[in-house]
Amino acid sequence: MANHKATKKDTRQASKRRDRNRYYGKTTRNAIRDLKATEKDEKTYGESLPNVISMIDKLAKKGIIHKNKAANLKSKLSKKVAVKA
């Protein structure tokens, strides 16, 4: 167990950050899942795609996911629009 005041504070902060990052990551994964579910409806898919891409970019910017993973996710989602267009 941490004995120093600063170490205890660091532990609290790390816990908050972990919870926040898990929330943002899960929210984005749910948005991606919902987007994939609307794949059949081209109009809805096209309208929702920029919002999901924005969420993915924010995760990469904050370091929650790696930038290459973000690029791969965006590429896979964008391919589906390109094929339909």
PyMOL Python script that loads the backbone (N, CA, C, O; Angstrom):
from pymol import cmd

cmd.read_pdbstr("""\
ATOM      1  N   MET A   1       0.842  -1.189   0.000  1.00  0.00           N
ATOM      2  CA  MET A   1       0.000   0.000   0.000  1.00  0.00           C
ATOM      3  C   MET A   1       0.884   1.248   0.000  1.00  0.00           C
ATOM      4  O   MET A   1       1.958   1.269   0.601  1.00  0.00           O
ATOM      5  N   ALA A   2       0.418   2.262  -0.672  1.00  0.00           N
ATOM      6  CA  ALA A   2       1.173   3.512  -0.763  1.00  0.00           C
ATOM      7  C   ALA A   2       1.217   4.214   0.596  1.00  0.00           C
ATOM      8  O   ALA A   2       0.221   4.264   1.319  1.00  0.00           O
ATOM      9  N   ASN A   3       2.388   4.751   0.925  1.00  0.00           N
ATOM     10  CA  ASN A   3       2.541   5.440   2.206  1.00  0.00           C
ATOM     11  C   ASN A   3       2.653   6.942   2.043  1.00  0.00           C
ATOM     12  O   ASN A   3       2.282   7.696   2.943  1.00  0.00           O
ATOM     13  N   HIS A   4       3.157   7.379   0.912  1.00  0.00           N
ATOM     14  CA  HIS A   4       3.353   8.801   0.702  1.00  0.00           C
ATOM     15  C   HIS A   4       2.066   9.446   0.191  1.00  0.00           C
ATOM     16  O   HIS A   4       1.291   8.837  -0.547  1.00  0.00           O
ATOM     17  N   LYS A   5       1.868  10.670   0.596  1.00  0.00           N
ATOM     18  CA  LYS A   5       0.668  11.413   0.211  1.00  0.00           C
ATOM     19  C   LYS A   5       0.571  11.540  -1.312  1.00  0.00           C
ATOM     20  O   LYS A   5      -0.499  11.349  -1.890  1.00  0.00           O
ATOM     21  N   ALA A   6       1.698  11.863  -1.956  1.00  0.00           N
ATOM     22  CA  ALA A   6       1.707  12.044  -3.408  1.00  0.00           C
ATOM     23  C   ALA A   6       1.412  10.741  -4.138  1.00  0.00           C
ATOM     24  O   ALA A   6       0.761  10.741  -5.182  1.00  0.00           O
ATOM     25  N   THR A   7       1.895   9.629  -3.584  1.00  0.00           N
ATOM     26  CA  THR A   7       1.643   8.333  -4.219  1.00  0.00           C
ATOM     27  C   THR A   7       0.170   7.950  -4.108  1.00  0.00           C
ATOM     28  O   THR A   7      -0.401   7.379  -5.037  1.00  0.00           O
ATOM     29  N   LYS A   8      -0.430   8.263  -2.985  1.00  0.00           N
ATOM     30  CA  LYS A   8      -1.868   7.995  -2.822  1.00  0.00           C
ATOM     31  C   LYS A   8      -2.678   8.822  -3.813  1.00  0.00           C
ATOM     32  O   LYS A   8      -3.631   8.330  -4.416  1.00  0.00           O
ATOM     33  N   LYS A   9      -2.288  10.078  -3.972  1.00  0.00           N
ATOM     34  CA  LYS A   9      -2.977  10.946  -4.930  1.00  0.00           C
ATOM     35  C   LYS A   9      -2.806  10.411  -6.337  1.00  0.00           C
ATOM     36  O   LYS A   9      -3.762  10.392  -7.113  1.00  0.00           O
ATOM     37  N   ASP A  10      -1.602   9.977  -6.678  1.00  0.00           N
ATOM     38  CA  ASP A  10      -1.332   9.432  -8.012  1.00  0.00           C
ATOM     39  C   ASP A  10      -2.191   8.198  -8.286  1.00  0.00           C
ATOM     40  O   ASP A  10      -2.685   8.002  -9.396  1.00  0.00           O
ATOM     41  N   THR A  11      -2.357   7.379  -7.260  1.00  0.00           N
ATOM     42  CA  THR A  11      -3.200   6.187  -7.389  1.00  0.00           C
ATOM     43  C   THR A  11      -4.655   6.579  -7.660  1.00  0.00           C
ATOM     44  O   THR A  11      -5.327   5.975  -8.496  1.00  0.00           O
ATOM     45  N   ARG A  12      -5.131   7.602  -6.937  1.00  0.00           N
ATOM     46  CA  ARG A  12      -6.502   8.081  -7.166  1.00  0.00           C
ATOM     47  C   ARG A  12      -6.669   8.618  -8.580  1.00  0.00           C
ATOM     48  O   ARG A  12      -7.659   8.326  -9.252  1.00  0.00           O
ATOM     49  N   GLN A  13      -5.697   9.405  -9.025  1.00  0.00           N
ATOM     50  CA  GLN A  13      -5.768   9.993 -10.359  1.00  0.00           C
ATOM     51  C   GLN A  13      -5.728   8.917 -11.436  1.00  0.00           C
ATOM     52  O   GLN A  13      -6.467   8.985 -12.418  1.00  0.00           O
ATOM     53  N   ALA A  14      -4.863   7.923 -11.249  1.00  0.00           N
ATOM     54  CA  ALA A  14      -4.753   6.841 -12.233  1.00  0.00           C
ATOM     55  C   ALA A  14      -6.063   6.073 -12.337  1.00  0.00           C
ATOM     56  O   ALA A  14      -6.478   5.674 -13.426  1.00  0.00           O
ATOM     57  N   SER A  15      -6.706   5.872 -11.198  1.00  0.00           N
ATOM     58  CA  SER A  15      -7.982   5.164 -11.187  1.00  0.00           C
ATOM     59  C   SER A  15      -9.047   5.954 -11.956  1.00  0.00           C
ATOM     60  O   SER A  15      -9.818   5.383 -12.728  1.00  0.00           O
ATOM     61  N   LYS A  16      -9.079   7.270 -11.736  1.00  0.00           N
ATOM     62  CA  LYS A  16     -10.047   8.112 -12.455  1.00  0.00           C
ATOM     63  C   LYS A  16      -9.791   8.095 -13.949  1.00  0.00           C
ATOM     64  O   LYS A  16     -10.717   7.978 -14.751  1.00  0.00           O
ATOM     65  N   ARG A  17      -8.515   8.214 -14.314  1.00  0.00           N
ATOM     66  CA  ARG A  17      -8.164   8.200 -15.744  1.00  0.00           C
ATOM     67  C   ARG A  17      -8.533   6.871 -16.389  1.00  0.00           C
ATOM     68  O   ARG A  17      -9.063   6.841 -17.500  1.00  0.00           O
ATOM     69  N   ARG A  18      -8.249   5.760 -15.685  1.00  0.00           N
ATOM     70  CA  ARG A  18      -8.558   4.444 -16.211  1.00  0.00           C
ATOM     71  C   ARG A  18     -10.058   4.305 -16.457  1.00  0.00           C
ATOM     72  O   ARG A  18     -10.484   3.827 -17.509  1.00  0.00           O
ATOM     73  N   ASP A  19     -10.852   4.727 -15.476  1.00  0.00           N
ATOM     74  CA  ASP A  19     -12.310   4.637 -15.626  1.00  0.00           C
ATOM     75  C   ASP A  19     -12.804   5.496 -16.788  1.00  0.00           C
ATOM     76  O   ASP A  19     -13.651   5.072 -17.573  1.00  0.00           O
ATOM     77  N   ARG A  20     -12.263   6.708 -16.885  1.00  0.00           N
ATOM     78  CA  ARG A  20     -12.659   7.619 -17.957  1.00  0.00           C
ATOM     79  C   ARG A  20     -12.280   7.041 -19.311  1.00  0.00           C
ATOM     80  O   ARG A  20     -13.084   7.069 -20.243  1.00  0.00           O
ATOM     81  N   ASN A  21     -11.068   6.517 -19.431  1.00  0.00           N
ATOM     82  CA  ASN A  21     -10.610   5.948 -20.695  1.00  0.00           C
ATOM     83  C   ASN A  21     -11.426   4.718 -21.083  1.00  0.00           C
ATOM     84  O   ASN A  21     -11.743   4.519 -22.256  1.00  0.00           O
ATOM     85  N   ARG A  22     -11.760   3.900 -20.094  1.00  0.00           N
ATOM     86  CA  ARG A  22     -12.584   2.722 -20.377  1.00  0.00           C
ATOM     87  C   ARG A  22     -13.960   3.141 -20.866  1.00  0.00           C
ATOM     88  O   ARG A  22     -14.510   2.520 -21.776  1.00  0.00           O
ATOM     89  N   TYR A  23     -14.524   4.194 -20.271  1.00  0.00           N
ATOM     90  CA  TYR A  23     -15.831   4.694 -20.681  1.00  0.00           C
ATOM     91  C   TYR A  23     -15.789   5.185 -22.127  1.00  0.00           C
ATOM     92  O   TYR A  23     -16.642   4.814 -22.934  1.00  0.00           O
ATOM     93  N   TYR A  24     -14.796   6.019 -22.458  1.00  0.00           N
ATOM     94  CA  TYR A  24     -14.696   6.537 -23.820  1.00  0.00           C
ATOM     95  C   TYR A  24     -14.467   5.411 -24.822  1.00  0.00           C
ATOM     96  O   TYR A  24     -15.050   5.414 -25.907  1.00  0.00           O
ATOM     97  N   GLY A  25     -13.630   4.460 -24.465  1.00  0.00           N
ATOM     98  CA  GLY A  25     -13.354   3.340 -25.364  1.00  0.00           C
ATOM     99  C   GLY A  25     -14.595   2.500 -25.606  1.00  0.00           C
ATOM    100  O   GLY A  25     -14.882   2.117 -26.740  1.00  0.00           O
ATOM    101  N   LYS A  26     -15.323   2.218 -24.547  1.00  0.00           N
ATOM    102  CA  LYS A  26     -16.533   1.401 -24.672  1.00  0.00           C
ATOM    103  C   LYS A  26     -17.608   2.138 -25.459  1.00  0.00           C
ATOM    104  O   LYS A  26     -18.302   1.537 -26.279  1.00  0.00           O
ATOM    105  N   THR A  27     -17.750   3.436 -25.213  1.00  0.00           N
ATOM    106  CA  THR A  27     -18.735   4.232 -25.935  1.00  0.00           C
ATOM    107  C   THR A  27     -18.443   4.220 -27.433  1.00  0.00           C
ATOM    108  O   THR A  27     -19.356   4.102 -28.251  1.00  0.00           O
ATOM    109  N   THR A  28     -17.168   4.342 -27.782  1.00  0.00           N
ATOM    110  CA  THR A  28     -16.782   4.331 -29.191  1.00  0.00           C
ATOM    111  C   THR A  28     -17.014   2.958 -29.804  1.00  0.00           C
ATOM    112  O   THR A  28     -17.495   2.852 -30.932  1.00  0.00           O
ATOM    113  N   ARG A  29     -16.672   1.904 -29.064  1.00  0.00           N
ATOM    114  CA  ARG A  29     -16.903   0.542 -29.586  1.00  0.00           C
ATOM    115  C   ARG A  29     -18.395   0.307 -29.829  1.00  0.00           C
ATOM    116  O   ARG A  29     -18.778  -0.317 -30.819  1.00  0.00           O
ATOM    117  N   ASN A  30     -19.224   0.808 -28.928  1.00  0.00           N
ATOM    118  CA  ASN A  30     -20.675   0.673 -29.112  1.00  0.00           C
ATOM    119  C   ASN A  30     -21.139   1.454 -30.345  1.00  0.00           C
ATOM    120  O   ASN A  30     -21.999   0.986 -31.090  1.00  0.00           O
ATOM    121  N   ALA A  31     -20.573   2.634 -30.558  1.00  0.00           N
ATOM    122  CA  ALA A  31     -20.939   3.437 -31.728  1.00  0.00           C
ATOM    123  C   ALA A  31     -20.540   2.718 -33.012  1.00  0.00           C
ATOM    124  O   ALA A  31     -21.280   2.736 -33.996  1.00  0.00           O
ATOM    125  N   ILE A  32     -19.373   2.089 -32.999  1.00  0.00           N
ATOM    126  CA  ILE A  32     -18.915   1.334 -34.179  1.00  0.00           C
ATOM    127  C   ILE A  32     -19.846   0.154 -34.423  1.00  0.00           C
ATOM    128  O   ILE A  32     -20.224  -0.122 -35.561  1.00  0.00           O
ATOM    129  N   ARG A  33     -20.215  -0.543 -33.345  1.00  0.00           N
ATOM    130  CA  ARG A  33     -21.124  -1.681 -33.474  1.00  0.00           C
ATOM    131  C   ARG A  33     -22.480  -1.235 -34.034  1.00  0.00           C
ATOM    132  O   ARG A  33     -23.041  -1.897 -34.907  1.00  0.00           O
ATOM    133  N   ASP A  34     -22.999  -0.119 -33.532  1.00  0.00           N
ATOM    134  CA  ASP A  34     -24.278   0.391 -34.025  1.00  0.00           C
ATOM    135  C   ASP A  34     -24.177   0.823 -35.484  1.00  0.00           C
ATOM    136  O   ASP A  34     -25.111   0.634 -36.263  1.00  0.00           O
ATOM    137  N   LEU A  35     -23.041   1.401 -35.844  1.00  0.00           N
ATOM    138  CA  LEU A  35     -22.827   1.819 -37.225  1.00  0.00           C
ATOM    139  C   LEU A  35     -22.818   0.606 -38.150  1.00  0.00           C
ATOM    140  O   LEU A  35     -23.412   0.635 -39.228  1.00  0.00           O
ATOM    141  N   LYS A  36     -22.142  -0.455 -37.726  1.00  0.00           N
ATOM    142  CA  LYS A  36     -22.099  -1.680 -38.536  1.00  0.00           C
ATOM    143  C   LYS A  36     -23.485  -2.296 -38.667  1.00  0.00           C
ATOM    144  O   LYS A  36     -23.793  -2.918 -39.684  1.00  0.00           O
ATOM    145  N   ALA A  37     -24.314  -2.131 -37.658  1.00  0.00           N
ATOM    146  CA  ALA A  37     -25.670  -2.675 -37.692  1.00  0.00           C
ATOM    147  C   ALA A  37     -26.530  -1.942 -38.719  1.00  0.00           C
ATOM    148  O   ALA A  37     -27.458  -2.528 -39.277  1.00  0.00           O
ATOM    149  N   THR A  38     -26.232  -0.660 -38.976  1.00  0.00           N
ATOM    150  CA  THR A  38     -27.000   0.114 -39.953  1.00  0.00           C
ATOM    151  C   THR A  38     -26.361   0.067 -41.335  1.00  0.00           C
ATOM    152  O   THR A  38     -26.646   0.902 -42.193  1.00  0.00           O
ATOM    153  N   GLU A  39     -25.499  -0.913 -41.535  1.00  0.00           N
ATOM    154  CA  GLU A  39     -24.757  -1.020 -42.799  1.00  0.00           C
ATOM    155  C   GLU A  39     -25.684  -1.137 -44.014  1.00  0.00           C
ATOM    156  O   GLU A  39     -25.357  -0.656 -45.099  1.00  0.00           O
ATOM    157  N   LYS A  40     -26.799  -1.754 -43.832  1.00  0.00           N
ATOM    158  CA  LYS A  40     -27.714  -1.972 -44.960  1.00  0.00           C
ATOM    159  C   LYS A  40     -28.350  -0.656 -45.432  1.00  0.00           C
ATOM    160  O   LYS A  40     -28.644  -0.491 -46.616  1.00  0.00           O
ATOM    161  N   ASP A  41     -28.555   0.260 -44.510  1.00  0.00           N
ATOM    162  CA  ASP A  41     -29.163   1.543 -44.838  1.00  0.00           C
ATOM    163  C   ASP A  41     -28.055   2.554 -45.154  1.00  0.00           C
ATOM    164  O   ASP A  41     -27.421   3.103 -44.253  1.00  0.00           O
ATOM    165  N   GLU A  42     -27.839   2.784 -46.442  1.00  0.00           N
ATOM    166  CA  GLU A  42     -26.715   3.613 -46.891  1.00  0.00           C
ATOM    167  C   GLU A  42     -26.792   5.048 -46.359  1.00  0.00           C
ATOM    168  O   GLU A  42     -25.776   5.622 -45.967  1.00  0.00           O
ATOM    169  N   LYS A  43     -27.980   5.615 -46.346  1.00  0.00           N
ATOM    170  CA  LYS A  43     -28.131   7.011 -45.943  1.00  0.00           C
ATOM    171  C   LYS A  43     -27.751   7.195 -44.463  1.00  0.00           C
ATOM    172  O   LYS A  43     -26.987   8.096 -44.116  1.00  0.00           O
ATOM    173  N   THR A  44     -28.290   6.338 -43.614  1.00  0.00           N
ATOM    174  CA  THR A  44     -27.985   6.416 -42.186  1.00  0.00           C
ATOM    175  C   THR A  44     -26.507   6.159 -41.938  1.00  0.00           C
ATOM    176  O   THR A  44     -25.885   6.836 -41.119  1.00  0.00           O
ATOM    177  N   TYR A  45     -25.944   5.188 -42.638  1.00  0.00           N
ATOM    178  CA  TYR A  45     -24.527   4.848 -42.486  1.00  0.00           C
ATOM    179  C   TYR A  45     -23.657   6.045 -42.851  1.00  0.00           C
ATOM    180  O   TYR A  45     -22.711   6.380 -42.138  1.00  0.00           O
ATOM    181  N   GLY A  46     -23.989   6.682 -43.969  1.00  0.00           N
ATOM    182  CA  GLY A  46     -23.213   7.835 -44.428  1.00  0.00           C
ATOM    183  C   GLY A  46     -23.302   9.027 -43.487  1.00  0.00           C
ATOM    184  O   GLY A  46     -22.343   9.786 -43.347  1.00  0.00           O
ATOM    185  N   GLU A  47     -24.452   9.192 -42.843  1.00  0.00           N
ATOM    186  CA  GLU A  47     -24.621  10.302 -41.913  1.00  0.00           C
ATOM    187  C   GLU A  47     -23.913  10.047 -40.583  1.00  0.00           C
ATOM    188  O   GLU A  47     -23.386  10.977 -39.971  1.00  0.00           O
ATOM    189  N   SER A  48     -23.899   8.805 -40.141  1.00  0.00           N
ATOM    190  CA  SER A  48     -23.302   8.459 -38.849  1.00  0.00           C
ATOM    191  C   SER A  48     -21.786   8.310 -38.915  1.00  0.00           C
ATOM    192  O   SER A  48     -21.100   8.464 -37.905  1.00  0.00           O
ATOM    193  N   LEU A  49     -21.266   8.013 -40.095  1.00  0.00           N
ATOM    194  CA  LEU A  49     -19.833   7.736 -40.231  1.00  0.00           C
ATOM    195  C   LEU A  49     -18.939   8.877 -39.745  1.00  0.00           C
ATOM    196  O   LEU A  49     -17.990   8.604 -39.011  1.00  0.00           O
ATOM    197  N   PRO A  50     -19.184  10.141 -40.109  1.00  0.00           N
ATOM    198  CA  PRO A  50     -18.294  11.215 -39.623  1.00  0.00           C
ATOM    199  C   PRO A  50     -18.243  11.334 -38.103  1.00  0.00           C
ATOM    200  O   PRO A  50     -17.193  11.640 -37.538  1.00  0.00           O
ATOM    201  N   ASN A  51     -19.373  11.093 -37.441  1.00  0.00           N
ATOM    202  CA  ASN A  51     -19.396  11.157 -35.981  1.00  0.00           C
ATOM    203  C   ASN A  51     -18.535  10.062 -35.361  1.00  0.00           C
ATOM    204  O   ASN A  51     -17.799  10.304 -34.404  1.00  0.00           O
ATOM    205  N   VAL A  52     -18.634   8.866 -35.909  1.00  0.00           N
ATOM    206  CA  VAL A  52     -17.863   7.741 -35.388  1.00  0.00           C
ATOM    207  C   VAL A  52     -16.374   7.952 -35.657  1.00  0.00           C
ATOM    208  O   VAL A  52     -15.538   7.668 -34.799  1.00  0.00           O
ATOM    209  N   ILE A  53     -16.047   8.447 -36.841  1.00  0.00           N
ATOM    210  CA  ILE A  53     -14.645   8.718 -37.170  1.00  0.00           C
ATOM    211  C   ILE A  53     -14.076   9.777 -36.233  1.00  0.00           C
ATOM    212  O   ILE A  53     -12.920   9.692 -35.818  1.00  0.00           O
ATOM    213  N   SER A  54     -14.881  10.760 -35.907  1.00  0.00           N
ATOM    214  CA  SER A  54     -14.452  11.791 -34.967  1.00  0.00           C
ATOM    215  C   SER A  54     -14.163  11.188 -33.592  1.00  0.00           C
ATOM    216  O   SER A  54     -13.174  11.549 -32.954  1.00  0.00           O
ATOM    217  N   MET A  55     -15.007  10.284 -33.137  1.00  0.00           N
ATOM    218  CA  MET A  55     -14.799   9.623 -31.854  1.00  0.00           C
ATOM    219  C   MET A  55     -13.500   8.826 -31.858  1.00  0.00           C
ATOM    220  O   MET A  55     -12.745   8.847 -30.886  1.00  0.00           O
ATOM    221  N   ILE A  56     -13.245   8.123 -32.959  1.00  0.00           N
ATOM    222  CA  ILE A  56     -12.024   7.319 -33.083  1.00  0.00           C
ATOM    223  C   ILE A  56     -10.798   8.222 -33.053  1.00  0.00           C
ATOM    224  O   ILE A  56      -9.807   7.908 -32.393  1.00  0.00           O
ATOM    225  N   ASP A  57     -10.864   9.347 -33.769  1.00  0.00           N
ATOM    226  CA  ASP A  57      -9.744  10.293 -33.785  1.00  0.00           C
ATOM    227  C   ASP A  57      -9.446  10.838 -32.387  1.00  0.00           C
ATOM    228  O   ASP A  57      -8.286  10.988 -32.004  1.00  0.00           O
ATOM    229  N   LYS A  58     -10.496  11.129 -31.636  1.00  0.00           N
ATOM    230  CA  LYS A  58     -10.305  11.649 -30.284  1.00  0.00           C
ATOM    231  C   LYS A  58      -9.624  10.620 -29.386  1.00  0.00           C
ATOM    232  O   LYS A  58      -8.775  10.973 -28.567  1.00  0.00           O
ATOM    233  N   LEU A  59      -9.995   9.349 -29.539  1.00  0.00           N
ATOM    234  CA  LEU A  59      -9.354   8.304 -28.745  1.00  0.00           C
ATOM    235  C   LEU A  59      -7.868   8.207 -29.069  1.00  0.00           C
ATOM    236  O   LEU A  59      -7.037   8.048 -28.176  1.00  0.00           O
ATOM    237  N   ALA A  60      -7.545   8.303 -30.354  1.00  0.00           N
ATOM    238  CA  ALA A  60      -6.147   8.222 -30.765  1.00  0.00           C
ATOM    239  C   ALA A  60      -5.365   9.433 -30.269  1.00  0.00           C
ATOM    240  O   ALA A  60      -4.218   9.312 -29.840  1.00  0.00           O
ATOM    241  N   LYS A  61      -5.990  10.586 -30.331  1.00  0.00           N
ATOM    242  CA  LYS A  61      -5.321  11.809 -29.889  1.00  0.00           C
ATOM    243  C   LYS A  61      -5.006  11.762 -28.394  1.00  0.00           C
ATOM    244  O   LYS A  61      -3.950  12.222 -27.960  1.00  0.00           O
ATOM    245  N   LYS A  62      -5.929  11.201 -27.613  1.00  0.00           N
ATOM    246  CA  LYS A  62      -5.732  11.109 -26.176  1.00  0.00           C
ATOM    247  C   LYS A  62      -4.822   9.952 -25.780  1.00  0.00           C
ATOM    248  O   LYS A  62      -4.411   9.852 -24.624  1.00  0.00           O
ATOM    249  N   GLY A  63      -4.506   9.075 -26.737  1.00  0.00           N
ATOM    250  CA  GLY A  63      -3.625   7.946 -26.441  1.00  0.00           C
ATOM    251  C   GLY A  63      -4.348   6.747 -25.879  1.00  0.00           C
ATOM    252  O   GLY A  63      -3.711   5.835 -25.351  1.00  0.00           O
ATOM    253  N   ILE A  64      -5.658   6.724 -25.978  1.00  0.00           N
ATOM    254  CA  ILE A  64      -6.431   5.592 -25.466  1.00  0.00           C
ATOM    255  C   ILE A  64      -6.267   4.397 -26.399  1.00  0.00           C
ATOM    256  O   ILE A  64      -6.179   3.256 -25.945  1.00  0.00           O
ATOM    257  N   ILE A  65      -6.226   4.662 -27.699  1.00  0.00           N
ATOM    258  CA  ILE A  65      -5.897   3.621 -28.669  1.00  0.00           C
ATOM    259  C   ILE A  65      -4.725   4.120 -29.506  1.00  0.00           C
ATOM    260  O   ILE A  65      -4.466   5.322 -29.575  1.00  0.00           O
ATOM    261  N   HIS A  66      -4.029   3.196 -30.134  1.00  0.00           N
ATOM    262  CA  HIS A  66      -2.867   3.542 -30.958  1.00  0.00           C
ATOM    263  C   HIS A  66      -3.340   4.200 -32.251  1.00  0.00           C
ATOM    264  O   HIS A  66      -4.427   3.900 -32.746  1.00  0.00           O
ATOM    265  N   LYS A  67      -2.523   5.092 -32.792  1.00  0.00           N
ATOM    266  CA  LYS A  67      -2.925   5.823 -33.992  1.00  0.00           C
ATOM    267  C   LYS A  67      -3.107   4.890 -35.188  1.00  0.00           C
ATOM    268  O   LYS A  67      -3.950   5.149 -36.047  1.00  0.00           O
ATOM    269  N   ASN A  68      -2.330   3.810 -35.256  1.00  0.00           N
ATOM    270  CA  ASN A  68      -2.489   2.867 -36.368  1.00  0.00           C
ATOM    271  C   ASN A  68      -3.793   2.087 -36.243  1.00  0.00           C
ATOM    272  O   ASN A  68      -4.442   1.791 -37.246  1.00  0.00           O
ATOM    273  N   LYS A  69      -4.172   1.757 -35.020  1.00  0.00           N
ATOM    274  CA  LYS A  69      -5.455   1.078 -34.815  1.00  0.00           C
ATOM    275  C   LYS A  69      -6.594   1.989 -35.236  1.00  0.00           C
ATOM    276  O   LYS A  69      -7.568   1.541 -35.842  1.00  0.00           O
ATOM    277  N   ALA A  70      -6.469   3.266 -34.914  1.00  0.00           N
ATOM    278  CA  ALA A  70      -7.491   4.235 -35.314  1.00  0.00           C
ATOM    279  C   ALA A  70      -7.576   4.303 -36.837  1.00  0.00           C
ATOM    280  O   ALA A  70      -8.667   4.334 -37.405  1.00  0.00           O
ATOM    281  N   ALA A  71      -6.426   4.327 -37.484  1.00  0.00           N
ATOM    282  CA  ALA A  71      -6.404   4.391 -38.946  1.00  0.00           C
ATOM    283  C   ALA A  71      -7.039   3.143 -39.550  1.00  0.00           C
ATOM    284  O   ALA A  71      -7.784   3.227 -40.526  1.00  0.00           O
ATOM    285  N   ASN A  72      -6.740   1.988 -38.966  1.00  0.00           N
ATOM    286  CA  ASN A  72      -7.313   0.742 -39.476  1.00  0.00           C
ATOM    287  C   ASN A  72      -8.826   0.711 -39.298  1.00  0.00           C
ATOM    288  O   ASN A  72      -9.548   0.285 -40.199  1.00  0.00           O
ATOM    289  N   LEU A  73      -9.308   1.160 -38.143  1.00  0.00           N
ATOM    290  CA  LEU A  73     -10.753   1.195 -37.909  1.00  0.00           C
ATOM    291  C   LEU A  73     -11.447   2.120 -38.904  1.00  0.00           C
ATOM    292  O   LEU A  73     -12.465   1.759 -39.495  1.00  0.00           O
ATOM    293  N   LYS A  74     -10.885   3.318 -39.083  1.00  0.00           N
ATOM    294  CA  LYS A  74     -11.493   4.283 -40.002  1.00  0.00           C
ATOM    295  C   LYS A  74     -11.474   3.756 -41.433  1.00  0.00           C
ATOM    296  O   LYS A  74     -12.429   3.953 -42.183  1.00  0.00           O
ATOM    297  N   SER A  75     -10.396   3.091 -41.807  1.00  0.00           N
ATOM    298  CA  SER A  75     -10.278   2.545 -43.156  1.00  0.00           C
ATOM    299  C   SER A  75     -11.344   1.483 -43.413  1.00  0.00           C
ATOM    300  O   SER A  75     -11.992   1.477 -44.460  1.00  0.00           O
ATOM    301  N   LYS A  76     -11.514   0.590 -42.445  1.00  0.00           N
ATOM    302  CA  LYS A  76     -12.507  -0.484 -42.606  1.00  0.00           C
ATOM    303  C   LYS A  76     -13.923   0.073 -42.711  1.00  0.00           C
ATOM    304  O   LYS A  76     -14.728  -0.392 -43.518  1.00  0.00           O
ATOM    305  N   LEU A  77     -14.217   1.079 -41.881  1.00  0.00           N
ATOM    306  CA  LEU A  77     -15.556   1.658 -41.918  1.00  0.00           C
ATOM    307  C   LEU A  77     -15.777   2.457 -43.205  1.00  0.00           C
ATOM    308  O   LEU A  77     -16.876   2.443 -43.760  1.00  0.00           O
ATOM    309  N   SER A  78     -14.752   3.143 -43.677  1.00  0.00           N
ATOM    310  CA  SER A  78     -14.869   3.963 -44.883  1.00  0.00           C
ATOM    311  C   SER A  78     -14.988   3.116 -46.134  1.00  0.00           C
ATOM    312  O   SER A  78     -15.646   3.520 -47.094  1.00  0.00           O
ATOM    313  N   LYS A  79     -14.363   1.951 -46.140  1.00  0.00           N
ATOM    314  CA  LYS A  79     -14.433   1.061 -47.303  1.00  0.00           C
ATOM    315  C   LYS A  79     -15.869   0.692 -47.631  1.00  0.00           C
ATOM    316  O   LYS A  79     -16.243   0.579 -48.798  1.00  0.00           O
ATOM    317  N   LYS A  80     -16.662   0.506 -46.597  1.00  0.00           N
ATOM    318  CA  LYS A  80     -18.049   0.102 -46.809  1.00  0.00           C
ATOM    319  C   LYS A  80     -18.830   1.206 -47.516  1.00  0.00           C
ATOM    320  O   LYS A  80     -19.727   0.909 -48.305  1.00  0.00           O
ATOM    321  N   VAL A  81     -18.514   2.461 -47.256  1.00  0.00           N
ATOM    322  CA  VAL A  81     -19.178   3.582 -47.927  1.00  0.00           C
ATOM    323  C   VAL A  81     -18.677   3.661 -49.358  1.00  0.00           C
ATOM    324  O   VAL A  81     -19.464   3.898 -50.275  1.00  0.00           O
ATOM    325  N   ALA A  82     -17.392   3.469 -49.562  1.00  0.00           N
ATOM    326  CA  ALA A  82     -16.791   3.572 -50.894  1.00  0.00           C
ATOM    327  C   ALA A  82     -17.339   2.491 -51.825  1.00  0.00           C
ATOM    328  O   ALA A  82     -17.563   2.744 -53.008  1.00  0.00           O
ATOM    329  N   VAL A  83     -17.549   1.310 -51.300  1.00  0.00           N
ATOM    330  CA  VAL A  83     -18.076   0.220 -52.109  1.00  0.00           C
ATOM    331  C   VAL A  83     -19.510   0.509 -52.546  1.00  0.00           C
ATOM    332  O   VAL A  83     -19.907   0.182 -53.664  1.00  0.00           O
ATOM    333  N   LYS A  84     -20.274   1.121 -51.658  1.00  0.00           N
ATOM    334  CA  LYS A  84     -21.680   1.402 -51.945  1.00  0.00           C
ATOM    335  C   LYS A  84     -21.846   2.626 -52.841  1.00  0.00           C
ATOM    336  O   LYS A  84     -22.843   2.747 -53.553  1.00  0.00           O
ATOM    337  N   ALA A  85     -20.889   3.515 -52.808  1.00  0.00           N
ATOM    338  CA  ALA A  85     -21.024   4.753 -53.562  1.00  0.00           C
ATOM    339  C   ALA A  85     -20.816   4.542 -55.044  1.00  0.00           C
ATOM    340  O   ALA A  85     -20.897   5.493 -55.821  1.00  0.00           O
TER     341      ALA A  85
END
""", "prot")
cmd.dss("prot")
cmd.show_as("cartoon", "prot")
cmd.util.cbc("prot")
cmd.orient("prot")
